[in-house]
Amino acid sequence: MLKRLVLTAAAIGALAAPVAAQAEDPVAPTRGEAKLAKMLEGRVAGEPERCIRTFGSKSLTQIDNTALVYKDGDTVWVNYTNSPNSIDDGDYLVIKKFDATSLCRTDQITTYSRTGNFFSGVIFLDDFVPYRKAEEG
């Protein structure tokens, strides 16, 4: 009985070793994550907000499979969305806003392909995270 218990423990240990090794391997960032990291370089995240003020003809930047970004002065607002895989810079966004001067997590965004003008998906917004330049000191 003791021999069987030792063999079972050894087998479990052997199976767990590759899983532990995989957890330690760093995962390379995707192209979109790398692009976003470069945009946010030297900035720190602030408190997320449900809505952001939007003015003029500034538009959202789509980062494939990663996030939507809105720049306002020194602040870069990032919405990681509930469906980042729906973000494709080959699509254009149609935004149904409920407030003309703000973009909120409750606004509706649908996507259409640029090449054939076909409906391609829906993006569900999350809170907007402000990134501002880190204070030196």
C-alpha positions as CSV (number, residue, x, y, z in Angstrom):
1,M,0.0,0.0,0.0
2,L,2.8,2.4,0.9
3,K,4.6,1.6,-2.4
4,R,1.4,2.4,-4.3
5,L,1.0,5.7,-2.5
6,V,4.6,6.7,-3.2
7,L,4.2,5.9,-6.9
8,T,1.0,7.9,-7.1
9,A,2.7,10.9,-5.5
10,A,5.6,10.6,-7.8
11,A,3.3,10.4,-10.8
12,I,1.3,13.5,-9.7
13,G,4.6,15.4,-9.2
14,A,5.8,14.4,-12.7
15,L,2.5,15.7,-14.2
16,A,2.7,19.0,-12.3
17,A,6.2,19.8,-13.3
18,P,5.5,20.8,-16.9
19,V,2.5,22.9,-15.8
20,A,4.7,24.8,-13.3
21,A,7.3,25.3,-16.0
22,Q,4.7,26.7,-18.4
23,A,3.5,29.2,-15.7
24,E,7.0,30.6,-15.3
25,D,7.6,31.1,-19.1
26,P,7.0,34.8,-19.9
27,V,4.4,35.3,-22.6
28,A,5.5,37.6,-25.4
29,P,3.1,40.5,-25.9
30,T,0.9,40.6,-29.0
31,R,1.5,43.3,-31.6
32,G,-1.4,45.2,-30.3
33,E,-0.2,45.0,-26.7
34,A,3.3,46.2,-27.7
35,K,1.7,49.1,-29.6
36,L,-0.4,50.1,-26.6
37,A,2.6,49.8,-24.3
38,K,4.6,52.2,-26.5
39,M,1.7,54.7,-26.4
40,L,1.5,54.5,-22.6
41,E,5.3,54.6,-22.0
42,G,6.1,57.0,-19.1
43,R,2.5,57.2,-18.0
44,V,0.6,55.9,-15.0
45,A,-2.9,54.7,-14.7
46,G,-5.5,56.7,-12.9
47,E,-8.9,55.8,-11.5
48,P,-11.2,54.3,-14.2
49,E,-14.3,56.3,-15.2
50,R,-17.6,55.3,-16.8
51,C,-17.6,58.3,-19.2
52,I,-15.1,60.6,-20.9
53,R,-15.7,64.0,-22.4
54,T,-15.2,64.0,-26.2
55,F,-14.7,67.1,-28.3
56,G,-14.5,68.0,-31.9
57,S,-13.3,65.6,-34.5
58,K,-10.9,63.6,-32.3
59,S,-11.5,59.9,-32.9
60,L,-10.9,56.6,-31.2
61,T,-7.8,54.7,-32.2
62,Q,-8.3,51.0,-32.6
63,I,-5.5,48.7,-31.5
64,D,-6.1,45.2,-32.9
65,N,-7.4,42.7,-30.4
66,T,-6.4,45.0,-27.5
67,A,-8.2,48.2,-26.8
68,L,-9.7,51.5,-27.9
69,V,-7.7,54.7,-27.2
70,Y,-8.8,58.3,-27.0
71,K,-6.2,61.1,-26.6
72,D,-7.3,64.3,-24.9
73,G,-4.4,66.7,-24.2
74,D,-1.9,65.0,-22.0
75,T,-4.3,62.2,-21.0
76,V,-4.5,58.9,-22.9
77,W,-7.8,57.2,-22.2
78,V,-7.9,53.4,-22.7
79,N,-10.9,51.2,-22.9
80,Y,-9.9,47.6,-22.8
81,T,-13.5,46.6,-23.6
82,N,-15.3,43.4,-22.7
83,S,-14.6,42.0,-26.2
84,P,-11.0,43.0,-27.2
85,N,-11.0,40.3,-29.9
86,S,-13.7,42.3,-31.7
87,I,-11.4,45.2,-32.3
88,D,-9.9,45.2,-35.8
89,D,-8.3,48.2,-37.4
90,G,-9.6,46.8,-40.7
91,D,-13.1,47.7,-39.5
92,Y,-14.7,51.1,-38.9
93,L,-16.8,51.9,-35.9
94,V,-20.4,53.2,-35.8
95,I,-21.0,54.6,-32.3
96,K,-24.5,55.3,-31.0
97,K,-23.9,57.8,-28.2
98,F,-26.5,58.7,-25.6
99,D,-24.8,62.0,-24.8
100,A,-23.4,64.3,-27.6
101,T,-20.4,65.4,-25.5
102,S,-19.4,62.2,-23.8
103,L,-18.5,58.6,-24.6
104,C,-19.7,56.2,-22.0
105,R,-19.5,52.5,-21.3
106,T,-23.2,52.3,-22.1
107,D,-22.8,53.6,-25.6
108,Q,-23.3,51.1,-28.4
109,I,-20.6,50.3,-30.9
110,T,-20.9,48.2,-34.0
111,T,-18.2,47.4,-36.5
112,Y,-18.3,47.2,-40.2
113,S,-15.6,46.0,-42.7
114,R,-13.9,48.7,-44.7
115,T,-13.6,46.5,-47.7
116,G,-17.2,45.4,-48.2
117,N,-19.1,47.5,-45.7
118,F,-20.4,44.3,-44.0
119,F,-21.4,44.2,-40.4
120,S,-18.6,42.5,-38.6
121,G,-19.4,42.7,-34.9
122,V,-20.2,44.5,-31.7
123,I,-17.9,46.1,-29.1
124,F,-19.0,46.3,-25.5
125,L,-17.2,49.1,-23.7
126,D,-15.8,48.9,-20.2
127,D,-14.6,51.7,-17.9
128,F,-12.1,54.2,-19.4
129,V,-8.7,54.2,-17.7
130,P,-6.8,57.5,-17.8
131,Y,-3.1,57.4,-18.3
132,R,-1.2,60.5,-17.5
133,K,2.5,61.3,-17.6
134,A,4.3,60.3,-14.4
135,E,5.4,63.1,-12.2
136,E,9.1,63.4,-11.9
137,G,10.6,63.9,-8.5
